[in-house]
Amino acid sequence: MKAKFMHGLIVVLIASLASLALANDDLCVGEFTGEGISADAAKSAALRKALEECGRVEISSHSSAENFELVRDTIYSRAEGIVTDYKVLQEGPAAGGTYLCKIRAKVSKSAVATNWGAVQNVLDQIGRPGVMVCITERIDGVLDTSSILESKIEERLIESGFDVYSKQGLDSLQAKEAADAAVEDNIAKMQALAKDHNTQIFIMGHANANAAGVENLYGTPTAMYNGDCVVKMYYTDTARLLASKSLPNWRGGARGHHTISPQAGKMALSHAGAEIVERVYVTVMGQWATAISAGGEIQLEVQGLSVKQNIKIKKLLKKIPGIEKVHSQGTKGLVKFRIVGKMTAETLIEHLVEGEWESLIEIEDWKLNRIQAKAVSP
């Protein structure tokens, strides 16, 4: 009897040790340092570094997969949600006006694999995210059609797998409308163009470069230009502002004896490109990652609703777990519900196709942040 008990105890002990070894094998523990333009950016960079180094094997295993760069960068953008067990060891200003942050973190390798599957699943259903970019650029007050800053933003997004639409990719009429919208800061017009091309996000803004004299740099006459730019990002479905990034002043130039030099102006715009492009890219990736995981604002459009159905749907929406606020507005039979909550449109649809909902609405189409439906006849 005693021998059987000891045998059973050994079996349990071996199983426990095996389980512990498996758990330890799943965890990666280490110290990671990140650098950024702010304290928050430095911490985000450190978390990304932890995810990048600890999940190297899991991420590399998908290197031949379709949309690899987009999924990888999306997961990196979700680092703070994946790396939840960390401690800040050191943080503060660094050389060159940047910030440093050093953390000690634990990363679950299986969490990396799970997140990869979740992002890939969204992409399989809705395809790659589309972005429309239109930046108006002026040199000495004259419109410059070479669109240096616009092109740099496009290149950065394309590298990561976004479908990008620019003025150059539109027909002549649409290109003029896009340019006019950017000049007029007409959000509604740009939103309409972005919807026509089924993009999830549109980016618009303006950049200026103005002559600032001639300087002697290392014995070479150089025409200098000062510049500024503002770039704004919006959700196409709702026209909600995601972020606004600006560089109030930068400087650049090109060799030349004359104060007015378009080439120097282009160089100034090009110098601004590196910093503002990275800011825009980080923001777009962060918003995209949030939208496909935690949600945000969802628009539900229902055609043919009666006032009674409208009220009933609004009450039912408020009962769904994860929904925080519901606003509705109706015109000529079309009711738009603006829903704020921690879920995606895909998750919400799972609630809208069962139970009491089946007798109220029928889903016809959905995008990342918009669901279109029609009322079911009573």
C-alpha positions as CSV (number, residue, x, y, z in Angstrom):
1,M,0.0,0.0,0.0
2,K,2.8,2.3,1.0
3,A,4.7,1.5,-2.3
4,K,1.6,2.4,-4.3
5,F,1.2,5.6,-2.5
6,M,4.9,6.5,-3.1
7,H,4.5,5.6,-6.8
8,G,1.5,7.8,-7.1
9,L,3.3,10.6,-5.4
10,I,6.2,10.3,-7.8
11,V,3.9,10.4,-10.8
12,V,2.2,13.5,-9.5
13,L,5.6,15.1,-8.8
14,I,7.0,14.3,-12.2
15,A,3.8,15.7,-13.9
16,S,4.1,18.9,-11.8
17,L,7.7,19.4,-12.7
18,A,7.0,18.8,-16.4
19,S,4.2,21.4,-16.2
20,L,6.5,23.9,-14.4
21,A,9.2,23.3,-17.0
22,L,6.7,23.9,-19.8
23,A,5.5,27.1,-18.1
24,N,9.1,28.4,-17.7
25,D,9.9,27.5,-21.3
26,D,7.0,29.7,-22.4
27,L,8.2,32.7,-20.5
28,C,11.0,35.0,-21.6
29,V,12.5,37.3,-18.9
30,G,15.0,40.0,-19.5
31,E,15.8,43.7,-19.4
32,F,15.1,45.9,-22.4
33,T,15.8,49.6,-23.2
34,G,13.8,51.8,-25.5
35,E,14.3,55.4,-26.8
36,G,11.7,57.9,-28.0
37,I,10.8,61.5,-28.4
38,S,8.8,61.4,-25.1
39,A,8.8,59.3,-21.9
40,D,5.7,57.4,-23.2
41,A,7.3,56.8,-26.6
42,A,10.5,55.5,-24.9
43,K,8.4,53.1,-22.7
44,S,6.5,51.9,-25.8
45,A,9.8,51.3,-27.6
46,A,11.1,49.2,-24.6
47,L,8.0,47.1,-24.6
48,R,8.3,46.6,-28.3
49,K,11.9,45.6,-27.9
50,A,10.9,43.0,-25.3
51,L,8.2,41.6,-27.6
52,E,10.6,41.6,-30.6
53,E,13.4,39.8,-28.8
54,C,11.3,37.3,-26.8
55,G,9.0,36.5,-29.7
56,R,11.7,36.2,-32.3
57,V,11.2,32.5,-33.0
58,E,7.4,32.7,-33.0
59,I,7.4,35.7,-35.3
60,S,10.1,34.3,-37.6
61,S,8.1,31.1,-38.1
62,H,5.5,33.2,-40.1
63,S,8.2,35.0,-42.2
64,S,6.9,33.5,-45.5
65,A,3.2,34.2,-44.7
66,E,1.2,36.7,-46.7
67,N,1.0,40.2,-45.1
68,F,3.9,39.2,-42.8
69,E,5.2,42.8,-42.3
70,L,1.7,44.2,-41.6
71,V,0.8,41.5,-39.0
72,R,4.3,41.8,-37.4
73,D,4.1,45.6,-37.0
74,T,0.5,45.3,-35.8
75,I,1.6,43.0,-33.0
76,Y,4.5,45.2,-32.1
77,S,2.0,48.1,-31.9
78,R,0.0,46.0,-29.4
79,A,3.1,45.4,-27.2
80,E,1.6,47.1,-24.2
81,G,-1.4,44.9,-24.2
82,I,0.7,41.7,-24.7
83,V,3.6,42.5,-22.3
84,T,1.6,43.1,-19.2
85,D,4.1,41.9,-16.6
86,Y,6.9,44.5,-16.5
87,K,8.6,47.0,-14.2
88,V,10.3,50.3,-15.2
89,L,13.9,50.2,-13.9
90,Q,15.1,53.5,-15.2
91,E,13.7,56.4,-17.3
92,G,14.7,60.0,-18.1
93,P,16.1,62.4,-20.7
94,A,18.9,61.2,-22.9
95,A,21.3,62.9,-25.3
96,G,19.9,64.7,-28.3
97,G,16.6,65.7,-26.6
98,T,15.2,62.1,-26.6
99,Y,14.1,59.9,-23.6
100,L,15.3,56.5,-22.5
101,C,13.4,53.8,-20.6
102,K,14.7,50.6,-19.2
103,I,12.3,47.8,-18.1
104,R,12.4,44.3,-16.8
105,A,9.7,42.3,-18.5
106,K,8.2,38.8,-18.8
107,V,6.9,37.8,-22.2
108,S,4.7,34.8,-22.9
109,K,5.7,33.3,-26.2
110,S,2.3,31.6,-26.5
111,A,0.7,35.0,-26.2
112,V,2.7,36.2,-29.2
113,A,1.5,33.2,-31.2
114,T,-2.1,33.8,-30.1
115,N,-2.0,37.4,-31.1
116,W,-0.6,36.5,-34.5
117,G,-3.5,34.2,-35.2
118,A,-6.0,36.9,-34.1
119,V,-4.6,39.6,-36.4
120,Q,-4.3,37.1,-39.3
121,N,-7.9,36.2,-38.8
122,V,-9.0,39.8,-39.1
123,L,-7.0,40.3,-42.2
124,D,-8.4,37.1,-43.8
125,Q,-11.9,38.6,-43.3
126,I,-11.5,42.2,-44.2
127,G,-8.3,42.3,-46.2
128,R,-5.4,44.7,-45.9
129,P,-6.3,48.1,-44.4
130,G,-6.6,50.9,-47.0
131,V,-5.3,54.4,-46.5
132,M,-5.8,57.5,-48.6
133,V,-3.1,60.2,-48.4
134,C,-3.3,63.8,-49.6
135,I,-0.8,66.5,-48.4
136,T,-0.8,70.0,-49.9
137,E,2.8,71.3,-50.1
138,R,3.9,74.9,-50.9
139,I,7.3,76.4,-51.5
140,D,7.4,80.2,-51.1
141,G,3.6,80.2,-51.2
142,V,3.5,78.3,-54.6
143,L,1.8,74.9,-54.8
144,D,4.4,72.2,-55.4
145,T,3.0,69.1,-57.1
146,S,6.0,66.8,-56.5
147,S,4.4,66.0,-53.1
148,I,7.6,65.0,-51.3
149,L,6.2,64.6,-47.8
150,E,3.1,62.8,-49.2
151,S,5.3,60.4,-51.1
152,K,7.4,59.6,-48.0
153,I,4.3,58.8,-45.9
154,E,3.0,56.6,-48.7
155,E,6.3,54.7,-49.0
156,R,6.4,54.0,-45.2
157,L,2.8,52.6,-45.2
158,I,3.3,50.6,-48.3
159,E,6.4,49.0,-46.9
160,S,4.3,47.6,-44.0
161,G,1.6,46.2,-46.2
162,F,-1.1,48.9,-46.3
163,D,-3.1,49.5,-49.5
164,V,-2.3,53.2,-50.2
165,Y,-4.2,55.6,-52.5
166,S,-2.7,58.9,-53.4
167,K,-3.6,61.7,-55.8
168,Q,-1.3,60.1,-58.4
169,G,-3.4,56.9,-58.2
170,L,-6.8,58.7,-58.8
171,D,-8.3,59.9,-62.1
172,S,-7.9,63.6,-62.9
173,L,-11.2,64.7,-61.5
174,Q,-10.8,62.8,-58.2
175,A,-7.2,64.0,-57.9
176,K,-8.4,67.6,-58.2
177,E,-11.1,67.0,-55.7
178,A,-8.6,65.5,-53.3
179,A,-6.2,68.4,-53.7
180,D,-9.1,70.9,-53.2
181,A,-10.2,69.1,-50.1
182,A,-6.7,69.3,-48.6
183,V,-6.4,73.0,-49.5
184,E,-9.8,73.8,-48.0
185,D,-9.3,71.4,-45.1
186,N,-12.6,69.9,-46.3
187,I,-13.0,66.7,-44.2
188,A,-16.3,65.7,-45.7
189,K,-15.1,65.8,-49.2
190,M,-12.0,63.8,-48.4
191,Q,-14.1,61.3,-46.5
192,A,-16.3,60.8,-49.5
193,L,-13.3,60.1,-51.7
194,A,-11.9,57.7,-49.1
195,K,-15.2,55.8,-48.9
196,D,-15.3,55.5,-52.7
197,H,-12.0,53.6,-52.5
198,N,-13.0,51.5,-49.4
199,T,-10.2,52.8,-47.2
200,Q,-10.3,52.5,-43.5
201,I,-8.2,55.7,-42.8
202,F,-7.5,58.9,-44.6
203,I,-4.7,61.3,-44.0
204,M,-4.7,64.9,-45.0
205,G,-2.6,68.0,-44.2
206,H,-0.4,70.7,-45.4
207,A,3.3,71.6,-45.4
208,N,5.1,74.8,-46.2
209,A,8.7,75.8,-46.9
210,N,9.7,79.5,-47.0
211,A,13.0,81.2,-47.8
212,A,15.1,82.1,-44.8
213,G,18.3,83.7,-46.4
214,V,21.6,82.4,-47.5
215,E,24.2,81.0,-45.1
216,N,27.8,80.0,-45.5
217,L,28.0,76.4,-44.3
218,Y,31.6,75.0,-44.2
219,G,32.6,77.4,-46.9
220,T,29.7,76.7,-49.2
221,P,26.9,79.2,-49.9
222,T,23.6,77.5,-48.9
223,A,20.0,78.8,-49.5
224,M,18.2,78.0,-46.3
225,Y,14.4,77.4,-45.8
226,N,12.2,77.2,-42.8
227,G,9.1,75.0,-42.8
228,D,6.1,73.8,-40.9
229,C,3.6,71.0,-41.4
230,V,0.4,69.6,-39.9
231,V,-0.8,66.1,-40.7
232,K,-4.2,64.7,-39.5
233,M,-5.6,61.2,-39.6
234,Y,-9.3,60.2,-39.6
235,Y,-11.4,57.1,-39.6
236,T,-13.1,56.9,-43.0
237,D,-16.4,55.4,-41.8
238,T,-17.0,58.0,-39.0
239,A,-14.6,60.9,-39.9
240,R,-13.5,60.8,-36.3
241,L,-10.1,62.4,-35.8
242,L,-7.5,59.8,-34.8
243,A,-4.6,62.1,-34.3
244,S,-3.0,65.4,-35.4
245,K,0.8,65.5,-35.8
246,S,2.7,68.7,-36.4
247,L,6.2,70.1,-36.8
248,P,6.0,73.8,-36.1
249,N,9.4,74.6,-37.4
250,W,12.2,72.8,-39.2
251,R,15.1,74.0,-41.3
252,G,16.8,72.7,-44.5
253,G,18.6,74.0,-47.5
254,A,20.6,73.3,-50.7
255,R,23.8,74.7,-52.2
256,G,23.1,78.0,-53.9
257,H,23.7,81.8,-53.9
258,H,20.1,82.9,-54.3
259,T,17.7,83.3,-51.5
260,I,14.7,81.9,-53.5
261,S,15.6,78.3,-54.4
262,P,12.8,75.8,-55.1
263,Q,15.5,73.0,-54.7
264,A,16.3,74.2,-51.2
265,G,12.6,74.3,-50.4
266,K,12.3,70.7,-51.5
267,M,15.3,69.8,-49.4
268,A,13.6,71.4,-46.3
269,L,10.5,69.4,-46.9
270,S,12.5,66.3,-47.3
271,H,14.3,66.9,-44.0
272,A,11.0,67.2,-42.3
273,G,9.9,63.9,-43.8
274,A,11.8,61.5,-41.7
275,E,10.4,62.7,-38.3
276,I,6.8,63.5,-39.3
277,V,6.6,60.3,-41.4
278,E,7.6,58.1,-38.4
279,R,5.2,60.0,-36.1
280,V,2.4,59.4,-38.6
281,Y,3.3,55.7,-39.1
282,V,3.4,55.0,-35.4
283,T,0.0,56.6,-34.9
284,V,-1.6,54.8,-37.8
285,M,-0.2,51.5,-36.6
286,G,-1.4,52.1,-33.1
287,Q,-4.9,53.1,-34.2
288,W,-5.1,50.1,-36.6
289,A,-4.0,47.7,-33.8
290,T,-6.5,49.2,-31.4
291,A,-9.3,49.1,-33.9
292,I,-8.9,45.4,-34.7
293,S,-8.5,44.4,-31.0
294,A,-10.2,46.7,-28.5
295,G,-12.5,48.5,-31.0
296,G,-13.4,52.1,-30.3
297,E,-16.3,53.8,-32.2
298,I,-18.5,51.7,-34.4
299,Q,-21.3,53.1,-36.7
300,L,-24.3,50.9,-37.2
301,E,-26.5,52.1,-40.1
302,V,-30.0,50.6,-40.4
303,Q,-32.3,51.4,-43.3
304,G,-36.1,51.4,-42.9
305,L,-36.5,51.6,-39.1
306,S,-39.6,52.8,-37.4
307,V,-39.4,55.1,-34.4
308,K,-40.5,52.2,-32.2
309,Q,-37.8,49.9,-33.6
310,N,-35.2,52.7,-33.2
311,I,-35.9,53.1,-29.5
312,K,-35.9,49.3,-29.0
313,I,-32.6,48.8,-30.8
314,K,-30.9,51.6,-28.8
315,K,-32.0,50.0,-25.5
316,L,-30.8,46.6,-26.6
317,L,-27.4,47.9,-27.7
318,K,-26.8,49.4,-24.3
319,K,-27.3,46.0,-22.7
320,I,-24.5,44.4,-24.7
321,P,-21.4,43.9,-22.6
322,G,-18.5,46.2,-23.6
323,I,-20.7,48.9,-25.0
324,E,-20.3,52.2,-23.1
325,K,-22.4,54.7,-25.0
326,V,-25.0,54.7,-27.8
327,H,-26.1,57.8,-29.8
328,S,-28.6,57.7,-32.7
329,Q,-29.6,60.0,-35.5
330,G,-32.2,59.4,-38.2
331,T,-33.1,60.9,-41.5
332,K,-35.6,59.6,-44.1
333,G,-35.7,56.1,-42.7
334,L,-32.0,55.7,-42.3
335,V,-30.9,55.6,-38.6
336,K,-27.2,55.8,-37.7
337,F,-26.2,54.5,-34.3
338,R,-22.8,55.7,-33.0
339,I,-21.5,53.1,-30.6
340,V,-18.6,53.6,-28.2
341,G,-17.2,50.5,-26.6
342,K,-14.4,48.0,-26.2
343,M,-15.1,45.8,-29.1
344,T,-14.7,45.5,-32.9
345,A,-17.5,45.5,-35.4
346,E,-16.9,41.8,-35.9
347,T,-17.6,41.1,-32.2
348,L,-20.7,43.3,-32.2
349,I,-22.1,41.4,-35.2
350,E,-22.0,38.2,-33.2
351,H,-24.6,39.8,-31.0
352,L,-26.7,41.2,-33.8
353,V,-27.4,38.0,-35.6
354,E,-29.0,36.0,-32.8
355,G,-31.9,36.0,-30.4
356,E,-34.2,39.0,-30.4
357,W,-32.0,40.8,-33.0
358,E,-33.1,38.3,-35.7
359,S,-36.6,39.9,-35.7
360,L,-35.2,43.4,-35.8
361,I,-32.4,43.8,-38.4
362,E,-30.6,41.9,-41.1
363,I,-26.9,42.6,-41.6
364,E,-26.0,43.4,-45.2
365,D,-22.4,44.5,-45.1
366,W,-19.6,45.5,-42.6
367,K,-16.2,47.1,-42.6
368,L,-13.8,47.6,-39.7
369,N,-15.8,50.3,-37.9
370,R,-19.1,50.3,-39.8
371,I,-22.0,47.9,-40.0
372,Q,-24.8,48.3,-42.6
373,A,-28.2,46.6,-42.1
374,K,-31.9,46.9,-43.0
375,A,-34.9,46.6,-40.8
376,V,-36.9,43.4,-40.7
377,S,-40.6,43.9,-41.5
378,P,-42.7,43.4,-38.4
